């Protein structure tokens, strides 16, 4: 099955095509071929936690619903797991490669179904109380319908008038994390530029250091599980540490995108960059095709991530059909 990751803006383009809105005309063929591939079970368009987050930012319920309709139609609720549920397996595999242990690599399930899988939480459940006089077929139908409704609401949200009635509801409260992240990254970009650590061999060394710092907790857990310590890593020297980080696909991709973002563009970091980095690091490693903003395509290609993971990187949704046709 061909797995295609679409940036939020590309989903919006498809929604425009589906609803014959301005700007959607160039993508009608893309939509038709995508629908055919999904119907035949040959193409999957998984959603990430970032899609749920970004969709919630659309304040108009009618606009949001039109977008969600096409997202559910093509994704069929397929989703990609959060980074923290995948990274453990990758670190185990890296340790096993270099040290011969642990004996067993912890499994991970990158692709699944539903909002629960996207956020690393149990799937929604609904059970009718026992004792209701109802045959099992009807009971199962109602319970399944309730779960589908919960899945729908998790992305579509509630009508505006309903949300306005909620007390102490702050829909943008979670954005504080992204704003703080963007501010820290912008300060770092300035320091790197002024100190000469933004490009070249220095920036590569810094990327390795940042990977080891950012992923300290899961690396330490994996080391303990394998009967190893940080000394086993650091005693082999700087070149080995680079090789070790490269052997952890998500950590490597994440830090390389971040490094190229600092080095290649004189553009301020924005809050949405946090969501993009988290989503794209998974998509580039595990999906076959990634359609995202031109900036991220350029940075990924410059870092050689497309070749490393054999991932097609596109910024024009109109270029997607030729890749879809090959799988149909």
JOQUIKA-V529965 format. One record per residue. N is the residue number from 1. PSI is psi as a letter, one per 40 degrees, with the letter a starting at -180 (NA if undefined). Layout:
BEGIN
n:N psi:PSI
n:N psi:PSI
END
This chain:
BEGIN
n:1 psi:h
n:2 psi:h
n:3 psi:h
n:4 psi:h
n:5 psi:h
n:6 psi:h
n:7 psi:i
n:8 psi:d
n:9 psi:d
n:10 psi:d
n:11 psi:d
n:12 psi:d
n:13 psi:d
n:14 psi:d
n:15 psi:d
n:16 psi:d
n:17 psi:d
n:18 psi:d
n:19 psi:e
n:20 psi:f
n:21 psi:i
n:22 psi:h
n:23 psi:e
n:24 psi:e
n:25 psi:d
n:26 psi:e
n:27 psi:e
n:28 psi:d
n:29 psi:d
n:30 psi:d
n:31 psi:d
n:32 psi:d
n:33 psi:d
n:34 psi:d
n:35 psi:d
n:36 psi:d
n:37 psi:d
n:38 psi:d
n:39 psi:d
n:40 psi:e
n:41 psi:f
n:42 psi:e
n:43 psi:h
n:44 psi:h
n:45 psi:g
n:46 psi:i
n:47 psi:i
n:48 psi:i
n:49 psi:d
n:50 psi:d
n:51 psi:d
n:52 psi:d
n:53 psi:d
n:54 psi:d
n:55 psi:d
n:56 psi:e
n:57 psi:e
n:58 psi:h
n:59 psi:d
n:60 psi:h
n:61 psi:d
n:62 psi:d
n:63 psi:d
n:64 psi:d
n:65 psi:d
n:66 psi:d
n:67 psi:d
n:68 psi:d
n:69 psi:d
n:70 psi:d
n:71 psi:d
n:72 psi:d
n:73 psi:d
n:74 psi:d
n:75 psi:d
n:76 psi:f
n:77 psi:e
n:78 psi:i
n:79 psi:i
n:80 psi:h
n:81 psi:i
n:82 psi:i
n:83 psi:d
n:84 psi:e
n:85 psi:e
n:86 psi:d
n:87 psi:d
n:88 psi:d
n:89 psi:d
n:90 psi:d
n:91 psi:d
n:92 psi:d
n:93 psi:d
n:94 psi:d
n:95 psi:d
n:96 psi:d
n:97 psi:d
n:98 psi:d
n:99 psi:e
n:100 psi:e
n:101 psi:i
n:102 psi:i
n:103 psi:d
n:104 psi:h
n:105 psi:h
n:106 psi:h
n:107 psi:i
n:108 psi:i
n:109 psi:g
n:110 psi:d
n:111 psi:h
n:112 psi:a
n:113 psi:h
n:114 psi:i
n:115 psi:d
n:116 psi:d
n:117 psi:d
n:118 psi:d
n:119 psi:e
n:120 psi:f
n:121 psi:i
n:122 psi:i
n:123 psi:i
n:124 psi:i
n:125 psi:i
n:126 psi:h
n:127 psi:h
n:128 psi:i
n:129 psi:i
n:130 psi:i
n:131 psi:e
n:132 psi:h
n:133 psi:g
n:134 psi:h
n:135 psi:i
n:136 psi:d
n:137 psi:d
n:138 psi:d
n:139 psi:d
n:140 psi:d
n:141 psi:d
n:142 psi:d
n:143 psi:d
n:144 psi:d
n:145 psi:d
n:146 psi:d
n:147 psi:d
n:148 psi:d
n:149 psi:d
n:150 psi:d
n:151 psi:d
n:152 psi:d
n:153 psi:d
n:154 psi:d
n:155 psi:d
n:156 psi:d
n:157 psi:a
n:158 psi:i
n:159 psi:i
n:160 psi:d
n:161 psi:d
n:162 psi:d
n:163 psi:d
n:164 psi:d
n:165 psi:e
n:166 psi:h
n:167 psi:i
n:168 psi:f
n:169 psi:h
n:170 psi:g
n:171 psi:d
n:172 psi:e
n:173 psi:d
n:174 psi:e
n:175 psi:e
n:176 psi:d
n:177 psi:d
n:178 psi:d
n:179 psi:d
n:180 psi:d
n:181 psi:d
n:182 psi:d
n:183 psi:d
n:184 psi:d
n:185 psi:d
n:186 psi:d
n:187 psi:d
n:188 psi:d
n:189 psi:d
n:190 psi:d
n:191 psi:d
n:192 psi:d
n:193 psi:d
n:194 psi:d
n:195 psi:e
n:196 psi:e
n:197 psi:e
n:198 psi:d
n:199 psi:i
n:200 psi:a
n:201 psi:d
n:202 psi:d
n:203 psi:d
n:204 psi:d
n:205 psi:d
n:206 psi:d
n:207 psi:d
n:208 psi:d
n:209 psi:d
n:210 psi:d
n:211 psi:d
n:212 psi:d
n:213 psi:d
n:214 psi:d
n:215 psi:f
n:216 psi:d
n:217 psi:d
n:218 psi:d
n:219 psi:d
n:220 psi:d
n:221 psi:d
n:222 psi:d
n:223 psi:d
n:224 psi:d
n:225 psi:d
n:226 psi:e
n:227 psi:f
n:228 psi:i
n:229 psi:i
n:230 psi:d
n:231 psi:d
n:232 psi:d
n:233 psi:d
n:234 psi:d
n:235 psi:e
n:236 psi:e
n:237 psi:i
n:238 psi:d
n:239 psi:d
n:240 psi:d
n:241 psi:d
n:242 psi:d
n:243 psi:d
n:244 psi:d
n:245 psi:d
n:246 psi:d
n:247 psi:e
n:248 psi:g
n:249 psi:d
n:250 psi:d
n:251 psi:d
n:252 psi:d
n:253 psi:d
n:254 psi:d
n:255 psi:d
n:256 psi:d
n:257 psi:d
n:258 psi:d
n:259 psi:d
n:260 psi:d
n:261 psi:d
n:262 psi:d
n:263 psi:d
n:264 psi:e
n:265 psi:h
n:266 psi:g
n:267 psi:h
n:268 psi:i
n:269 psi:i
n:270 psi:i
n:271 psi:d
n:272 psi:e
n:273 psi:d
n:274 psi:d
n:275 psi:d
n:276 psi:d
n:277 psi:d
n:278 psi:d
n:279 psi:d
n:280 psi:d
n:281 psi:d
n:282 psi:d
n:283 psi:d
n:284 psi:d
n:285 psi:d
n:286 psi:e
n:287 psi:i
n:288 psi:d
n:289 psi:h
n:290 psi:h
n:291 psi:h
n:292 psi:a
n:293 psi:i
n:294 psi:d
n:295 psi:d
n:296 psi:d
n:297 psi:d
n:298 psi:d
n:299 psi:d
n:300 psi:d
n:301 psi:d
n:302 psi:d
n:303 psi:e
n:304 psi:e
n:305 psi:d
n:306 psi:d
n:307 psi:d
n:308 psi:d
n:309 psi:e
n:310 psi:f
n:311 psi:h
n:312 psi:h
n:313 psi:h
n:314 psi:i
n:315 psi:e
n:316 psi:h
n:317 psi:d
n:318 psi:e
n:319 psi:e
n:320 psi:d
n:321 psi:d
n:322 psi:d
n:323 psi:d
n:324 psi:d
n:325 psi:d
n:326 psi:d
n:327 psi:e
n:328 psi:NA
END
